[in-house]
Amino acid sequence: MGRLVFALFAFGVILLLVHSFAFSVEFVEIHSASSQVSQSADDAEEFLRNGRVYLESTDLELVEDGPDNQLVGLRFQGVDVPKGAIIRSAFVEFTVDEPSEGGASIRIQGEKNPFPEDFSEKTRGLSLRPKTLGYVEWFPEAWGSEGGKQRTFDLSPVVQEIIGHYSWESGNPVVMFFSGSGIRVAESFDGEKDASPKLFVEYTIG
């Protein structure tokens, strides 16, 4: 009888713990936001050799163009992420313009400015912009057939730093910069606007 009473008591304690745990788990709602490069002044390439900036290229070379190494900038308008949000995931999606292979090492940083302006053809107009301290090293695999989709590694630390600025407001633009070595060729706005790069963000509030 003693063992039966103890077993029933233990079972009751377990049920109580399970019940308490179930009600202590809070539902976390995940929100999403996205933005696509939407004008010629929202994607740009800067030749690092001379600082010349191009706005109307029909493709984006990430990040070597022949013998030249370049800095590529992408500006995403209207990023609807509220101040104080916690970034769960973020990435940029490209559409393949040309198949490419071989090693590539691409560093991705953001512009540390909550109100980044359109790109212009001002000399060194990309490299002189303030950059985030955080960055992500991306090592893309070979890109296959034209029209395929390719995405970066997770950019949460970079986006979190941008929206963490005290002046950030929901709906502000976000700028990303790509530098490094290797070649991957993506569609640009002027090449095929419906296939221009896109930014995707998932976040929680509080």
Helices and strands as residue ranges (DSSP letters): H 2-24, E 31-36, G 40-42, E 43-47, E 53-54, E 59-65, E 68-76, E 85-98, E 105-110, E 136-138, E 149-151, H 156-163, E 174-181, E 183-187, G 193-195, E 198-205
